[in-house]
Amino acid sequence: MAERDFFRDRLSEDDIRRLLAGRPAAELFSWKSPRAKAMGLSPEKPPPDDELMRLMAEEPYLIRRPIVVAGDRLIIGFDKKGIDEALG
């Protein structure tokens, strides 16, 4: 299993795009982050995906954590059952 500290080794917009694999960027965005709130961002009126990906690449605190990739499965945020199942 590989780990990546994306605060030290930031995800690029391309990394985020590959990680999402067609899923909406809003799924990876940390709407409850104090930084998102300070920017006036809300899931009710989200910016376009490209803008969300740019913001997450610039500011890793805007990315929901943890992120677990197991095979073709992506688990975003704390989901104990999903993580346990993915990691077997």
PyMOL commands that set and color helices and strands:
alter all, ss='L'
color gray80, all
select helices_A, chain A and resi 13-20+25-27+34-38+49-58+60-62+80-87
alter helices_A, ss='H'
color red, helices_A
select strands_A, chain A and resi 67-70+73-76
alter strands_A, ss='S'
color yellow, strands_A
deselect
rebuild
show_as cartoon
